[in-house]
């Protein structure tokens, strides 16, 4: 299964002989069935970068368990920032490998990854971000993007 969000296809008008073709083209072209686009929950699943979030959580758990003293907290947050950036880049490369060709969808996946990590905490503690902001932004972002992004037609 591709992670590319599938847009609803448009159906071309049929000619009097029942074939679908370009205007002015007299050769019969067989009609192709319209492909239904992804529904809301299919788009939601495809727009959550779950593999990248899982990787970040695993590495964060490993780094937190390695913390020996409170003096190492700043060093830990710097490592979490490095991991955050590395997994973010890996997210884009992985999604390209999974069949995502739309740059808009890659941007959405990257934004979703940033917001999910903000919800988890991670390196954003360095910036002094309030803990409630991440989950609220993630919920709003995922709802509205999934609601209004229907996919991009292949070019």
C-alpha positions in Angstrom: 0.0 0.0 0.0 1.3 3.4 -1.0 1.4 6.2 1.5 0.4 8.7 -1.2 -3.0 10.3 -0.6 -5.2 9.5 -3.6 -7.3 12.4 -5.0 -10.7 11.7 -6.4 -10.4 11.2 -10.2 -12.5 13.2 -12.5 -14.7 11.3 -15.0 -14.4 12.4 -18.6 -17.5 12.9 -20.6 -18.4 10.0 -22.9 -18.8 10.5 -26.7 -22.1 9.4 -28.4 -20.6 6.0 -29.2 -20.0 5.4 -25.4 -16.2 5.9 -25.5 -14.3 8.4 -23.5 -11.7 10.4 -25.5 -10.2 13.8 -26.1 -12.2 16.4 -28.0 -11.6 16.0 -31.7 -10.1 12.6 -31.4 -12.1 10.2 -33.6 -10.3 7.0 -32.6 -12.3 5.2 -30.0 -10.6 5.1 -26.6 -12.0 2.7 -24.0 -13.6 4.3 -21.0 -11.5 4.1 -17.8 -13.4 3.8 -14.5 -13.1 6.7 -12.2 -10.9 6.0 -9.1 -12.4 6.9 -5.8 -10.1 9.1 -3.7 -9.1 8.3 -0.2 -11.8 8.8 2.5 -11.1 10.9 5.6 -9.7 8.1 7.8 -7.5 6.8 5.0 -6.1 10.3 4.6 -5.6 10.6 8.3 -3.6 7.4 8.6 -1.5 8.3 5.6 -0.8 11.8 7.0 0.5 10.7 10.4 4.3 10.0 10.2 3.9 7.0 12.6 7.3 5.4 11.8 9.2 8.6 12.4 7.3 9.2 15.7 8.0 5.7 16.9 11.7 6.1 16.0 11.9 9.4 17.9 10.1 7.9 21.0 12.5 4.9 21.0 15.6 7.0 20.8 14.3 9.5 23.4 13.6 6.5 25.8 17.1 5.2 25.3 18.7 8.7 25.9 16.5 9.3 29.0 17.5 6.0 30.5 21.2 6.9 29.9 20.8 10.1 32.0 22.9 9.7 35.1 22.5 13.1 36.8 20.4 16.3 36.4 23.6 18.0 35.2 23.4 16.1 32.0 19.9 17.4 31.1 21.2 20.1 28.7 23.4 17.6 26.9 20.4 15.2 26.6 18.3 17.9 25.1 21.0 18.7 22.5 21.1 15.0 21.6 17.4 15.0 21.3 17.5 18.0 18.9 20.1 16.2 16.7 17.9 13.0 16.7 14.8 15.1 15.9 16.5 16.7 12.9 18.0 13.3 11.7 14.6 11.5 11.9 12.9 14.4 10.2 15.2 14.1 7.2 14.7 10.3 7.4 11.0 10.9 7.4 11.1 12.6 4.0 13.4 10.0 2.5 11.3 7.1 3.9 8.1 8.6 2.6 9.6 9.0 -0.9 10.5 5.3 -0.7 6.9 4.5 0.3 5.5 6.1 -2.9 4.8 9.7 -1.8 5.5 11.9 -4.7 3.6 15.0 -3.8 5.8 17.8 -2.3 2.7 19.2 -0.6 2.1 15.9 1.2 5.8 15.7 2.2 5.5 19.2 3.7 2.4 18.1 5.5 4.1 15.0 6.9 7.1 17.1 8.0 4.8 19.6 9.7 2.9 16.8 11.4 6.2 15.2 12.6 7.3 18.5 14.1 3.9 18.9 15.9 3.9 15.3 17.2 7.3 15.8 18.7 6.2 19.1 20.1 3.3 17.2 21.8 5.7 14.6 23.2 8.1 17.2 24.6 11.5 16.4 23.2 13.9 19.1 22.3 11.3 21.8 22.4 11.8 22.0 26.2 14.9 24.1 25.3 12.6 26.8 23.9 10.4 26.9 27.0 7.3 26.0 25.0 4.2 25.5 27.2 3.3 21.7 27.4 -0.4 22.2 26.4 0.4 23.9 23.1 1.8 20.8 21.3 -1.3 18.6 21.7 -3.7 21.4 20.8 -1.8 22.3 17.7 -1.4 18.7 16.7 -5.2 18.1 17.0 -6.1 21.2 15.0 -3.4 20.6 12.3 -4.3 17.0 11.8 -8.1 17.7 11.7 -7.9 20.6 9.2 -5.2 19.2 7.0 -7.0 15.8 6.8 -10.3 17.5 6.2 -9.2 19.8 3.4 -6.2 18.1 1.7 -7.6 15.6 -0.8 -4.4 14.7 -2.5 -2.7 16.0 -5.6 -3.3 14.7 -9.1 -0.3 13.1 -10.8 1.3 15.4 -13.3 
